[in-house]
Amino acid sequence: MQPQSHTGSYYAATAGDTTDFAPLLGEQHADVCVIGAGFTGISTALHLAERGYNVHVVEASRVGWGASGRNGGQIIGGIAGEKNIAKHHGKDVDDLFSELRWAGHDIIRQRVKQYGIQCDLKPGYLDVAIKQRHLREFAADHERLVKADFPHEIKILTKNETRDLIGTDAYIGAHLNMGNGHLHPLKMCVGEARAAVSQGATIYEQSPVTRIEHGHKARVVTEHGAVTADFVVIAGNAYHNLERKLRGVMFPVRSFIIATEPLPEATTSRINPRDVAVCDPNFVLKYFRLSADKRLLFGGRINYFGEDPAFIRQKLRQKMTTIYPEFANIRIDYAWGGTIGVPVTRVPQLGRIAPNVFYCQGYSGHGVNVTHLAGRIMADAVAGTLEQFDLFADVKPFIVPGAYLFTKPMVALGVLYYQIKDRL
């Protein structure tokens, strides 16, 4: 197998610490084998290692190679599909999710502090409104946070206040939430991997799993080795196609990001003086923020499945200049894409395909926060505490027949549907 390196992203270019764990060779044994070294897998492994489990992580490429090392880096509160989960259980959404919405944030902050992870973690997030219905949604969210005594600064902003904060007239208002934030996702993922190893976990890179042999103990097999474990956690998200039972349960949706040249202080103080992350509420959304070295990182979804940086630059420059026309000729230094998992129900998919083989995937763009919560929930499930696991697992995934075989045209139709819906 040819070693796979990271995509040509800004994150890969500035991660500093790159992993080079040896491939899996020969027969190994563990309490738990985790498949996938993105946020879900590494978070699960670290939670388990901290509890004294012997954990082996098997990764097809590099730590953080997939969406975990390529995403917008925005730490967003909430869990996609909350209403569907609450409806299934016949409970009130706020009662069910009041604490869980922010649990991933707490885990991230605690790990950054405990393990000294240098990942450019910063507070501040701005939901921006394009339509009046967005403002109504923001007002309801704001009221809920006030009633819950939310401990961070929150504020509904007028159109003028929004313009003053992010230097554009593109939006009619916004909701500022300083409890959310942003970070360098690849630095965070690598930092957590180092922390897991410091707690006794073993990580194998460049080791694609070819099959799982089920039984009283499960055996995770690669080309040159295998791990026999009491439990297995599948954490490949949109990049996992190994288990047939998990095919067709979510759509692999592409998202793309560009990074401009570093901006002068006069520009950054005009377009983002508080250094917050920004995102609109659409499904086919736009999101942007400043990097630590003051580049504008601008992302969005487009109907495209390739990796051509020139094409990505062209399409995202068009979107960026609808927000900041003055950047029409700015230099773009990086352009890349990645795949996120979006279930039809939007509910994160936690479940099992055998009594001792769990899976966890499908975060619909809320991955930085929810993967860290999911890692804790998966560790609890391995330890026999299933209350929060069952909260999600009881909502069975909706399977789309043929989705695995016809991914591109079905995703294209889905994006078109949501583009129409966004305009209503």
KOLPA-786407 format. One record per residue (C-alpha): z, x, y; residue in three letters; residue number from 1. Coordinates in Angstrom, 2 decimals, m for minus. Each point is the difference from the previous one (the first is absolute). Layout:
ATOM|z|x|y|residu|num
ATOM|Z|X|Y|ALA|NUM
...
//
This chain:
ATOM|z|x|y|residu|num
ATOM|0.00|0.00|0.00|MET|1
ATOM|m0.83|1.22|3.52|GLN|2
ATOM|3.11|0.18|2.23|PRO|3
ATOM|m0.02|m2.69|2.69|GLN|4
ATOM|1.06|0.87|3.53|SER|5
ATOM|1.07|m2.37|2.73|HIS|6
ATOM|m2.51|m1.94|2.06|THR|7
ATOM|m1.13|1.55|3.29|GLY|8
ATOM|2.63|m1.79|2.06|SER|9
ATOM|2.06|1.03|2.98|TYR|10
ATOM|3.06|m0.31|m2.23|TYR|11
ATOM|m1.32|2.40|m2.62|ALA|12
ATOM|m0.97|2.50|2.71|ALA|13
ATOM|3.47|m0.07|1.58|THR|14
ATOM|2.33|m0.57|m2.97|ALA|15
ATOM|1.10|3.64|m0.05|GLY|16
ATOM|1.70|m0.20|m3.38|ASP|17
ATOM|m2.53|m0.62|m2.76|THR|18
ATOM|0.99|m0.66|m3.61|THR|19
ATOM|m1.35|1.93|m2.97|ASP|20
ATOM|1.93|m1.26|m2.99|PHE|21
ATOM|m1.28|1.07|m3.41|ALA|22
ATOM|m1.96|m2.44|m2.18|PRO|23
ATOM|1.65|m1.70|m2.96|LEU|24
ATOM|m0.33|2.18|m3.10|LEU|25
ATOM|1.31|m0.68|m3.49|GLY|26
ATOM|2.57|m2.54|m1.15|GLU|27
ATOM|2.79|m0.82|2.46|GLN|28
ATOM|2.91|m2.44|m0.13|HIS|29
ATOM|1.76|m1.92|2.78|ALA|30
ATOM|2.18|m2.98|0.67|ASP|31
ATOM|m2.68|m1.40|2.32|VAL|32
ATOM|m3.66|0.89|0.51|CYS|33
ATOM|m1.51|m1.10|3.32|VAL|34
ATOM|m3.79|m0.21|0.27|ILE|35
ATOM|m1.10|0.74|3.56|GLY|36
ATOM|1.42|2.28|2.71|ALA|37
ATOM|m0.52|m2.16|3.05|GLY|38
ATOM|2.82|m1.69|1.90|PHE|39
ATOM|0.79|m2.47|m2.79|THR|40
ATOM|0.11|2.59|m2.75|GLY|41
ATOM|1.81|2.68|1.98|ILE|42
ATOM|2.49|m2.50|1.47|SER|43
ATOM|0.73|m1.30|m3.50|THR|44
ATOM|0.37|3.51|m1.38|ALA|45
ATOM|2.36|1.08|2.78|LEU|46
ATOM|2.19|m3.09|m0.39|HIS|47
ATOM|0.20|0.61|m3.75|LEU|48
ATOM|0.59|3.76|0.28|ALA|49
ATOM|2.82|m0.61|2.47|GLU|50
ATOM|1.60|m2.20|m2.68|ARG|51
ATOM|m0.24|2.73|m2.62|GLY|52
ATOM|m3.10|m1.09|m1.93|TYR|53
ATOM|m2.38|2.57|m1.45|ASN|54
ATOM|m3.22|m1.05|1.76|VAL|55
ATOM|m3.53|1.35|m0.49|HIS|56
ATOM|m2.75|m1.01|2.45|VAL|57
ATOM|m3.63|0.25|m1.13|VAL|58
ATOM|m2.59|0.06|2.80|GLU|59
ATOM|m3.79|m0.01|m0.41|ALA|60
ATOM|m0.62|2.01|3.19|SER|61
ATOM|2.59|1.20|2.54|ARG|62
ATOM|3.24|m1.44|1.34|VAL|63
ATOM|m0.99|m2.56|2.64|GLY|64
ATOM|m3.72|0.29|m0.81|TRP|65
ATOM|m0.66|m3.75|0.24|GLY|66
ATOM|1.00|m2.56|2.61|ALA|67
ATOM|3.48|1.50|0.39|SER|68
ATOM|m1.45|3.14|1.59|GLY|69
ATOM|m2.83|m1.67|1.94|ARG|70
ATOM|1.43|m3.15|1.61|ASN|71
ATOM|0.72|m0.87|3.63|GLY|72
ATOM|3.56|1.28|m0.29|GLY|73
ATOM|1.44|m3.21|1.44|GLN|74
ATOM|3.42|m1.12|m1.22|ILE|75
ATOM|m0.23|m3.78|0.23|ILE|76
ATOM|2.83|m2.38|m0.82|GLY|77
ATOM|m0.60|m2.91|m2.33|GLY|78
ATOM|m1.55|m0.54|m3.40|ILE|79
ATOM|m3.46|m1.49|m0.45|ALA|80
ATOM|0.09|m3.33|m1.80|GLY|81
ATOM|3.59|m0.86|0.96|GLU|82
ATOM|m0.82|m3.70|0.38|LYS|83
ATOM|m1.65|m0.15|m3.41|ASN|84
ATOM|2.99|1.67|m1.65|ILE|85
ATOM|2.50|m2.26|1.75|ALA|86
ATOM|m2.02|m3.09|m0.87|LYS|87
ATOM|m0.11|1.01|m3.66|HIS|88
ATOM|3.77|0.39|m0.10|HIS|89
ATOM|0.66|m3.11|2.13|GLY|90
ATOM|1.96|1.98|2.57|LYS|91
ATOM|m0.07|0.63|3.74|ASP|92
ATOM|m2.08|3.03|1.01|VAL|93
ATOM|2.56|1.42|2.41|ASP|94
ATOM|2.90|m0.41|m2.40|ASP|95
ATOM|m1.97|1.70|m2.77|LEU|96
ATOM|m1.43|2.91|1.98|PHE|97
ATOM|2.34|0.63|2.93|SER|98
ATOM|1.20|3.35|m1.37|GLU|99
ATOM|m2.99|0.94|m2.16|LEU|100
ATOM|m2.39|m0.02|2.97|ARG|101
ATOM|1.61|3.14|1.39|TRP|102
ATOM|1.29|1.70|m3.16|ALA|103
ATOM|m2.95|2.37|m0.21|GLY|104
ATOM|0.61|1.14|3.58|HIS|105
ATOM|3.60|0.86|m0.84|ASP|106
ATOM|m1.04|1.94|m3.10|ILE|107
ATOM|m2.57|2.01|2.00|ILE|108
ATOM|2.46|0.87|2.77|ARG|109
ATOM|2.73|0.90|m2.48|GLN|110
ATOM|m2.31|2.31|m1.97|ARG|111
ATOM|m1.38|1.68|3.10|VAL|112
ATOM|3.56|0.77|1.06|LYS|113
ATOM|1.42|0.91|m3.42|GLN|114
ATOM|m2.84|2.27|m1.09|TYR|115
ATOM|m1.11|1.29|3.41|GLY|116
ATOM|m3.53|m1.33|m0.39|ILE|117
ATOM|m2.16|0.98|2.99|GLN|118
ATOM|m2.44|m2.92|0.22|CYS|119
ATOM|m0.28|m0.78|3.74|ASP|120
ATOM|2.11|m3.17|m0.42|LEU|121
ATOM|0.13|m2.02|3.24|LYS|122
ATOM|1.24|m3.47|0.96|PRO|123
ATOM|m2.11|m2.70|1.61|GLY|124
ATOM|m2.63|m2.53|m1.00|TYR|125
ATOM|m2.06|m2.48|1.99|LEU|126
ATOM|m1.56|m3.16|m1.43|ASP|127
ATOM|m2.80|m0.91|2.40|VAL|128
ATOM|m1.39|m3.51|0.52|ALA|129
ATOM|m3.67|m0.94|0.15|ILE|130
ATOM|0.47|m3.78|m0.12|LYS|131
ATOM|2.62|m2.48|1.15|GLN|132
ATOM|1.01|m0.69|m3.60|ARG|133
ATOM|0.98|3.66|m0.28|HIS|134
ATOM|2.38|m0.41|2.93|LEU|135
ATOM|1.56|m3.04|m1.67|ARG|136
ATOM|0.49|2.00|m3.19|GLU|137
ATOM|1.57|2.86|1.97|PHE|138
ATOM|2.38|m2.40|1.77|ALA|139
ATOM|1.16|m1.43|m3.33|ALA|140
ATOM|0.49|3.49|m1.44|ASP|141
ATOM|1.91|1.08|3.11|HIS|142
ATOM|2.30|m3.01|m0.20|GLU|143
ATOM|0.73|0.70|m3.66|ARG|144
ATOM|0.93|3.61|0.77|LEU|145
ATOM|2.25|m1.04|2.87|VAL|146
ATOM|1.83|m2.48|m2.25|LYS|147
ATOM|0.44|2.74|m2.60|ALA|148
ATOM|1.57|2.36|2.58|ASP|149
ATOM|m2.78|2.54|m0.51|PHE|150
ATOM|1.50|3.36|1.03|PRO|151
ATOM|m3.10|1.44|1.71|HIS|152
ATOM|m1.77|m0.72|3.27|GLU|153
ATOM|m2.45|m2.92|m0.23|ILE|154
ATOM|m1.95|m1.64|2.80|LYS|155
ATOM|m2.85|m2.45|0.56|ILE|156
ATOM|m2.45|1.55|2.47|LEU|157
ATOM|m2.37|m1.73|2.42|THR|158
ATOM|m3.63|1.03|0.34|LYS|159
ATOM|0.85|2.23|2.97|ASN|160
ATOM|2.97|1.58|m1.78|GLU|161
ATOM|m2.20|0.64|m3.04|THR|162
ATOM|m2.63|1.65|2.20|ARG|163
ATOM|2.67|2.20|1.61|ASP|164
ATOM|1.28|1.07|m3.43|LEU|165
ATOM|m3.30|0.82|m1.73|ILE|166
ATOM|m2.52|0.32|2.84|GLY|167
ATOM|m2.47|m2.72|m0.99|THR|168
ATOM|m0.85|m3.58|1.00|ASP|169
ATOM|m1.16|m0.83|m3.53|ALA|170
ATOM|3.09|m2.09|m0.85|TYR|171
ATOM|1.66|m3.10|1.45|ILE|172
ATOM|3.54|1.03|m0.89|GLY|173
ATOM|2.07|1.82|m2.60|ALA|174
ATOM|3.27|0.30|m1.88|HIS|175
ATOM|1.82|3.31|0.27|LEU|176
ATOM|2.26|0.94|m2.92|ASN|177
ATOM|1.79|3.34|0.15|MET|178
ATOM|1.41|m0.52|m3.50|GLY|179
ATOM|m3.44|0.62|m1.47|ASN|180
ATOM|m1.69|3.35|0.48|GLY|181
ATOM|m2.47|2.58|m1.24|HIS|182
ATOM|m0.21|3.35|m1.79|LEU|183
ATOM|m2.30|2.57|m1.61|HIS|184
ATOM|m0.35|m1.63|m3.44|PRO|185
ATOM|m1.16|3.04|m1.98|LEU|186
ATOM|2.85|2.13|1.34|LYS|187
ATOM|2.40|m2.78|m0.98|MET|188
ATOM|m1.40|m0.34|m3.52|CYS|189
ATOM|0.00|3.75|m0.63|VAL|190
ATOM|3.52|0.27|1.44|GLY|191
ATOM|1.26|m2.68|m2.37|GLU|192
ATOM|m1.74|1.72|m2.91|ALA|193
ATOM|1.81|3.22|0.85|ARG|194
ATOM|3.24|m1.97|0.19|ALA|195
ATOM|m0.63|m1.56|m3.42|ALA|196
ATOM|m0.59|3.43|m1.53|VAL|197
ATOM|3.21|1.25|1.62|SER|198
ATOM|1.80|m2.81|m1.82|GLN|199
ATOM|m1.47|0.98|m3.37|GLY|200
ATOM|m3.30|m1.94|m0.18|ALA|201
ATOM|m3.14|1.63|m1.42|THR|202
ATOM|m3.41|m0.63|1.58|ILE|203
ATOM|m3.37|0.71|m1.60|TYR|204
ATOM|m3.17|0.01|2.12|GLU|205
ATOM|m3.69|m0.03|m0.99|GLN|206
ATOM|0.94|m1.99|m3.12|SER|207
ATOM|m1.84|m3.33|m0.27|PRO|208
ATOM|1.56|m2.30|m2.57|VAL|209
ATOM|m2.46|m1.04|m2.71|THR|210
ATOM|2.15|m2.56|m1.81|ARG|211
ATOM|3.48|m1.33|m0.59|ILE|212
ATOM|1.16|m0.32|m3.59|GLU|213
ATOM|2.48|m2.85|m0.18|HIS|214
ATOM|3.03|m0.19|m2.24|GLY|215
ATOM|3.78|0.33|m0.05|HIS|216
ATOM|m0.68|3.07|2.08|LYS|217
ATOM|m3.20|0.13|2.03|ALA|218
ATOM|m2.32|3.00|m0.06|ARG|219
ATOM|m2.01|0.81|3.14|VAL|220
ATOM|m3.00|2.08|m1.02|VAL|221
ATOM|m2.21|2.31|2.07|THR|222
ATOM|m2.82|2.32|m1.04|GLU|223
ATOM|2.29|2.93|m0.67|HIS|224
ATOM|3.43|m1.50|m0.57|GLY|225
ATOM|2.27|m3.01|m0.30|ALA|226
ATOM|3.39|m1.26|1.17|VAL|227
ATOM|2.07|m2.11|m2.38|THR|228
ATOM|2.53|m2.07|1.92|ALA|229
ATOM|2.44|m2.88|m0.37|ASP|230
ATOM|m1.64|m1.67|3.00|PHE|231
ATOM|m3.29|0.27|1.86|VAL|232
ATOM|m0.68|m1.09|3.60|VAL|233
ATOM|m3.67|m0.44|0.93|ILE|234
ATOM|m0.32|0.73|3.73|ALA|235
ATOM|m3.71|0.61|0.55|GLY|236
ATOM|m0.58|m2.99|2.30|ASN|237
ATOM|m3.69|m0.40|0.97|ALA|238
ATOM|m0.94|3.22|m1.80|TYR|239
ATOM|1.28|m1.13|m3.41|HIS|240
ATOM|m2.55|m1.42|m2.46|ASN|241
ATOM|1.62|1.14|m3.24|LEU|242
ATOM|1.63|m3.18|m1.27|GLU|243
ATOM|m2.40|m2.90|m0.63|ARG|244
ATOM|2.78|m2.52|0.72|LYS|245
ATOM|0.14|1.24|3.60|LEU|246
ATOM|m3.72|m0.32|0.69|ARG|247
ATOM|m1.07|m2.84|2.25|GLY|248
ATOM|3.48|m0.69|1.37|VAL|249
ATOM|m0.68|1.49|3.42|MET|250
ATOM|m2.90|1.08|2.19|PHE|251
ATOM|m0.42|3.68|0.96|PRO|252
ATOM|m0.63|m0.35|3.76|VAL|253
ATOM|m1.25|2.96|1.99|ARG|254
ATOM|1.56|1.08|3.28|SER|255
ATOM|m1.20|2.82|2.25|PHE|256
ATOM|1.49|2.23|2.71|ILE|257
ATOM|m1.29|2.42|2.63|ILE|258
ATOM|1.96|2.62|1.90|ALA|259
ATOM|m1.16|1.09|3.44|THR|260
ATOM|0.37|3.39|1.58|GLU|261
ATOM|3.49|0.59|1.51|PRO|262
ATOM|0.37|m1.99|3.21|LEU|263
ATOM|1.37|1.35|3.29|PRO|264
ATOM|3.43|m1.11|1.12|GLU|265
ATOM|m1.46|m2.02|2.88|ALA|266
ATOM|m1.93|m2.09|m2.54|THR|267
ATOM|2.82|m0.51|m2.51|THR|268
ATOM|2.43|m0.98|2.75|SER|269
ATOM|m2.48|m2.65|1.07|ARG|270
ATOM|m0.96|m1.46|m3.37|ILE|271
ATOM|3.30|0.34|m1.91|ASN|272
ATOM|2.95|1.35|2.02|PRO|273
ATOM|2.56|m1.22|m2.55|ARG|274
ATOM|m1.92|1.44|m2.96|ASP|275
ATOM|m0.03|m3.22|m2.04|VAL|276
ATOM|m2.28|m1.07|m2.84|ALA|277
ATOM|m2.30|m2.94|0.79|VAL|278
ATOM|m1.59|m2.61|m2.27|CYS|279
ATOM|m1.65|m3.39|0.39|ASP|280
ATOM|0.79|m2.92|m2.37|PRO|281
ATOM|m3.51|m0.50|m1.42|ASN|282
ATOM|m0.85|0.62|m3.65|PHE|283
ATOM|m3.02|2.05|1.09|VAL|284
ATOM|2.28|1.80|2.38|LEU|285
ATOM|0.10|2.93|2.40|LYS|286
ATOM|2.99|2.35|0.19|TYR|287
ATOM|0.69|3.16|1.96|PHE|288
ATOM|2.65|2.46|1.12|ARG|289
ATOM|0.44|3.55|1.25|LEU|290
ATOM|0.52|2.89|m2.39|SER|291
ATOM|2.65|2.64|0.57|ALA|292
ATOM|m2.62|2.21|1.67|ASP|293
ATOM|m1.18|m2.93|2.18|LYS|294
ATOM|m3.22|m1.01|m1.67|ARG|295
ATOM|m0.88|m3.67|m0.12|LEU|296
ATOM|0.02|m1.10|m3.64|LEU|297
ATOM|m2.10|m3.18|m0.13|PHE|298
ATOM|m0.54|m2.04|m3.14|GLY|299
ATOM|m1.58|m3.18|m1.25|GLY|300
ATOM|m1.79|m1.75|m2.83|ARG|301
ATOM|m3.79|m0.04|m0.34|ILE|302
ATOM|m2.35|m1.17|m2.74|ASN|303
ATOM|m0.66|3.47|m1.35|TYR|304
ATOM|0.88|1.72|m3.27|PHE|305
ATOM|m1.13|3.56|0.63|GLY|306
ATOM|1.58|3.16|1.40|GLU|307
ATOM|m2.59|1.18|2.56|ASP|308
ATOM|2.01|1.28|3.02|PRO|309
ATOM|m2.96|m0.47|2.36|ALA|310
ATOM|m0.34|m3.68|m0.93|PHE|311
ATOM|3.77|m0.55|0.31|ILE|312
ATOM|0.01|1.69|3.42|ARG|313
ATOM|m2.85|m2.21|1.19|GLN|314
ATOM|1.53|m3.29|m1.14|LYS|315
ATOM|3.55|0.73|1.14|LEU|316
ATOM|m1.11|1.43|3.34|ARG|317
ATOM|m1.64|m3.38|0.65|GLN|318
ATOM|3.29|m1.75|m0.77|LYS|319
ATOM|2.08|2.51|1.97|MET|320
ATOM|m2.08|m0.42|3.15|THR|321
ATOM|0.61|m3.76|0.00|THR|322
ATOM|3.62|1.00|0.70|ILE|323
ATOM|m0.54|3.21|1.97|TYR|324
ATOM|m3.55|0.08|1.48|PRO|325
ATOM|0.79|3.33|1.65|GLU|326
ATOM|0.00|1.68|m3.44|PHE|327
ATOM|m3.71|m0.65|m0.64|ALA|328
ATOM|m0.80|3.71|0.06|ASN|329
ATOM|3.28|1.50|m1.16|ILE|330
ATOM|m0.19|2.52|m2.83|ARG|331
ATOM|1.05|m1.31|m3.40|ILE|332
ATOM|1.36|2.79|m2.19|ASP|333
ATOM|0.80|m1.88|m3.22|TYR|334
ATOM|m1.29|m3.12|m1.76|ALA|335
ATOM|1.08|m1.24|m3.42|TRP|336
ATOM|0.65|m3.04|m2.14|GLY|337
ATOM|2.18|m1.23|m2.82|GLY|338
ATOM|0.65|m3.02|m2.19|THR|339
ATOM|2.89|m2.46|0.19|ILE|340
ATOM|0.92|m2.63|m2.55|GLY|341
ATOM|m0.12|m3.63|1.19|VAL|342
ATOM|1.01|m2.70|m2.52|PRO|343
ATOM|m1.52|m3.44|0.44|VAL|344
ATOM|3.48|m1.45|0.61|THR|345
ATOM|0.91|2.97|2.27|ARG|346
ATOM|3.23|0.27|m2.06|VAL|347
ATOM|0.90|3.58|m1.08|PRO|348
ATOM|m0.48|0.17|m3.74|GLN|349
ATOM|3.02|1.13|m1.96|LEU|350
ATOM|m0.01|m0.71|m3.70|GLY|351
ATOM|m0.26|1.43|m3.47|ARG|352
ATOM|m2.71|0.26|m2.62|ILE|353
ATOM|2.46|0.86|m2.77|ALA|354
ATOM|3.81|m0.16|m0.27|PRO|355
ATOM|0.30|3.64|1.11|ASN|356
ATOM|m3.16|0.35|2.15|VAL|357
ATOM|0.27|m1.20|3.60|PHE|358
ATOM|m2.59|m0.10|2.77|TYR|359
ATOM|0.24|m0.23|3.78|CYS|360
ATOM|m2.95|m0.42|2.40|GLN|361
ATOM|m1.79|m2.07|2.65|GLY|362
ATOM|1.66|0.27|3.43|TYR|363
ATOM|m2.81|m1.44|2.18|SER|364
ATOM|0.36|2.60|2.73|GLY|365
ATOM|3.82|0.05|0.20|HIS|366
ATOM|0.22|2.92|m2.38|GLY|367
ATOM|2.06|2.58|1.89|VAL|368
ATOM|2.97|m2.34|0.23|ASN|369
ATOM|m0.36|m2.01|m3.20|VAL|370
ATOM|m0.75|2.92|m2.34|THR|371
ATOM|3.39|1.48|0.83|HIS|372
ATOM|1.73|m3.29|m0.71|LEU|373
ATOM|m2.09|m0.38|m3.16|ALA|374
ATOM|1.09|3.43|m1.22|GLY|375
ATOM|3.62|m1.07|0.21|ARG|376
ATOM|m0.75|m3.30|m1.74|ILE|377
ATOM|m1.85|1.79|m2.82|MET|378
ATOM|2.87|2.43|m0.46|ALA|379
ATOM|2.38|m2.96|m0.17|ASP|380
ATOM|m2.24|m1.66|m2.60|ALA|381
ATOM|m0.02|3.11|m2.19|VAL|382
ATOM|3.80|0.03|0.26|ALA|383
ATOM|0.15|m3.65|m1.08|GLY|384
ATOM|0.57|m1.73|3.35|THR|385
ATOM|m2.87|m2.48|0.33|LEU|386
ATOM|1.01|m2.43|2.75|GLU|387
ATOM|m2.33|1.34|2.71|GLN|388
ATOM|m2.67|0.98|m2.53|PHE|389
ATOM|m0.11|m3.58|m1.28|ASP|390
ATOM|m0.32|m1.30|3.56|LEU|391
ATOM|m3.52|1.46|0.00|PHE|392
ATOM|m0.81|0.05|m3.72|ALA|393
ATOM|0.55|m3.75|m0.36|ASP|394
ATOM|m2.96|m0.59|2.35|VAL|395
ATOM|m2.81|0.59|m2.45|LYS|396
ATOM|m3.11|1.75|1.35|PRO|397
ATOM|m3.16|m2.00|0.49|PHE|398
ATOM|m2.73|1.58|m2.11|ILE|399
ATOM|m3.57|m0.06|1.28|VAL|400
ATOM|m2.38|0.16|m3.01|PRO|401
ATOM|m2.59|2.72|0.45|GLY|402
ATOM|1.67|1.52|3.04|ALA|403
ATOM|0.27|3.37|m1.72|TYR|404
ATOM|m3.74|0.05|m0.75|LEU|405
ATOM|m1.20|m1.48|3.30|PHE|406
ATOM|2.48|1.47|2.43|THR|407
ATOM|m2.34|0.94|2.87|LYS|408
ATOM|m1.84|m3.33|0.45|PRO|409
ATOM|3.22|m1.99|m0.46|MET|410
ATOM|1.88|2.10|2.55|VAL|411
ATOM|m2.95|m0.28|2.40|ALA|412
ATOM|0.12|m3.79|m0.32|LEU|413
ATOM|3.77|0.07|0.50|GLY|414
ATOM|m0.28|2.08|3.16|VAL|415
ATOM|m2.67|m2.36|1.34|LEU|416
ATOM|2.26|m2.98|m0.73|TYR|417
ATOM|2.91|1.59|1.88|TYR|418
ATOM|m2.22|1.07|2.90|GLN|419
ATOM|m0.93|m3.68|0.45|ILE|420
ATOM|3.63|m1.05|m0.40|LYS|421
ATOM|1.16|2.62|2.56|ASP|422
ATOM|m2.37|m1.50|2.58|ARG|423
ATOM|1.38|m3.54|m0.35|LEU|424
//
